[in-house]
Amino acid sequence: MKVLNRILRLIIGGVFIASAIAKITNVQISQIGGVGNKTVSGADRAWSCTVPLGQSRAMRLSYVPDMATFAQDVVNYHVPPRALANLVAITLPWIELLAGGLLIAGIWKRASAWVITAMMVVFLGAIGWAVAHGYDIRCGCFGTVEARKVGVTALAEDFVLLAMSAWLARRPKDSTKPLQRLSPADPL
């Protein structure tokens, strides 16, 4: 059972860390000598800071995160009020990163599993709301890296993640006892 729990912790923690990093590291790319800006994932920016595009053109990467794109993804669900969209877009990736990291590290395993379970319930509710109302929107689960649409597939994937996180949150406590505190009279 411990092996299964470790595997589930690695899967769920890894998914939440990847999701958080994808949202946090969205950056702006501007063309030098050209027009327009577009957003790409952090993975696409890792290969260079300036990319030549021709004789007088190049692409320059700026390391300013583009949280506006994720905030727009949040607004598209029509679930939280518009005033909270920026707060959600700024804080949610960091909560995902922290909860996923703690789950993988094995620190506060049950607490981080409960946080992830609560987030999965909210995500399922939001996706269900969007599907029920026929919104044709991007999920936003992995920022702009993965542009899957909300739908039955997204519901099924999130339901599986919910089941795994709920398993970890509700599992019996480990049979190992915590370290006992030594008193000053105890020999080392």
N, C-alpha and C positions, 0 to 999 in steps of 0.2 A: 504494500500500500504506500510505503514511503517513496518508492521509486515512481509510482504513478503521480503522487503529489508533486514530486520534484519536476517531472516532465511537464505537468500542467502549469506549474509555476513558471518554468522557462518559456513555455509557449505563450501564456497570457502576458507575462511580464515583457517578453520580447515584442509582442504585438503592440502593447501600449507604449513601450519605449520608441519603437519605430514610428508609430503614429505621431507621438509628441515631437520627435526630431524632425519629421517631415513637415509638420506645421511650423515649428520654430525656425527652421532654416530656409524657408522660402525667401528668395532674394530677388532683387530687381536687376534686370540686365538692360543696359542701354547700348545702342549702336552709336559708335563714334563715326561721324560722317554719314550717318543714315538717319532715319526717322523712326520713332516709336519705341515704346518700352514693352516688355513682356515679362511675365513672372515664370520662373522655372524652379525646379526643386533644388534642394541643397546638394543632392547627389550630382546634378549636372554642373554645379559650380566648382566642384572640387578639383577639376582638372586644370584650371588656369584662371588667372585674374584678368588677363587681356588676351583676346583671341583675334588674330588677323583674319579679316574676311575678304581681303583683296588688296589692291595697291594703296588705296587711301581710306579704307574702311577697317574698323576693328570693333570688337565687342568688349565692353568693360563691365565687369561685375562689381556691384556694390554690395556690401555686407549688411545692409539695412533690411531687417526682416519685413516682409510684406504681410502684416497681420490684417490688413484691410480686405484681402481676398478671402481669408478664413472668416472674418466678421461678416462678409456678404453671404458666405455659405450658411452661416448661422441665421442671418436675417431671412434667407430664402425659405426656411422651414416654417416661418410665421408662428413659432412657438413662444420664444421669449420675447418680451417687449423690445422694440428697437433700441431703447435706451440701454438695455443690458447686453446687447450684441457685442460691443467692444470689450466689455468686462469679461464675458464668456470667452471671446476669442483670445484674449491675453492670458487669462488664468487657466483655462482648461488644458492646454498642452503641458503646462508645468505640473499640474495635478497628475496628469497621465504619466509624465516622466517620473515623478516622485513615487507614485503608487507602483508603477511597473518596476522601477529600480529596487524599491524595498522588497517587492515580491520575489524578484530574482535573487537578491542578496540574502533572503531568508530573515530579514529584520521586520518585525511586526507583521508576520505573514497573514494572520487572520484579519488584522485591521486593514492592511492594504488590499486583501481579497474582498473585504466588505466594501471598501471605497470603489473598487473596480466593479463589483456587482451593482452597486447603486448607479454608477455611471452607465453601465450596460442597460439597466432598466430605463434610464432617461433616454439613452440613444435609441433603444427599441421603440419607446413611446414616440419620439420625434420622427423616426423613419415610418412608423405605423401611421402617424398623423399625415405625413406627406403622401404616403401611398393612398390612404383613404380619401384625401382631397385631390388626388390626381396631379400632384406637383411633379413636373419633369425637371428635377434639379439634381445637381451633383451632390454626392453624399458628404464630401468634405472630411471623411474619416482620416485620410492621410494627406491632408492639405491639397495642394494641386498636383502632387506626384501621381496619385491614383484617382482618376476622374470617373469612378463608377457612379452610376445613377442609382437613386433610391428605388427600391422595388422589392419583389419577393426574395430575390437572391440575397440582397443586403439584410433583409429581415432574418433569413435562415442562418446566414453567417453570424450575425450578432446574437441570435438565439443560442447557437452552439457556444459562443464565447461566454454568454450569460450562464449557461449550464455549467461550464467548466469553472468559472469564477465562483458561482454559488456552491459548487462542490468543495472548493478550497475554503470558502468562508464558513461552511457548516461542518467541515470534517471534525472528527473527534480530536481533542487535544493530543499532542505528542505524549507518549508514555514516559519519556525521559523527564527526570526531575530537574528543576533549575538548580544552579549551584547554590549551596547553602552559604550563608554569610558567616565568616569566621569571626569569632569574638577575640578580643585581645589576649585572653588566657589560652586560646588554642595554639598548639605548636604549628609552626610552618613546616 
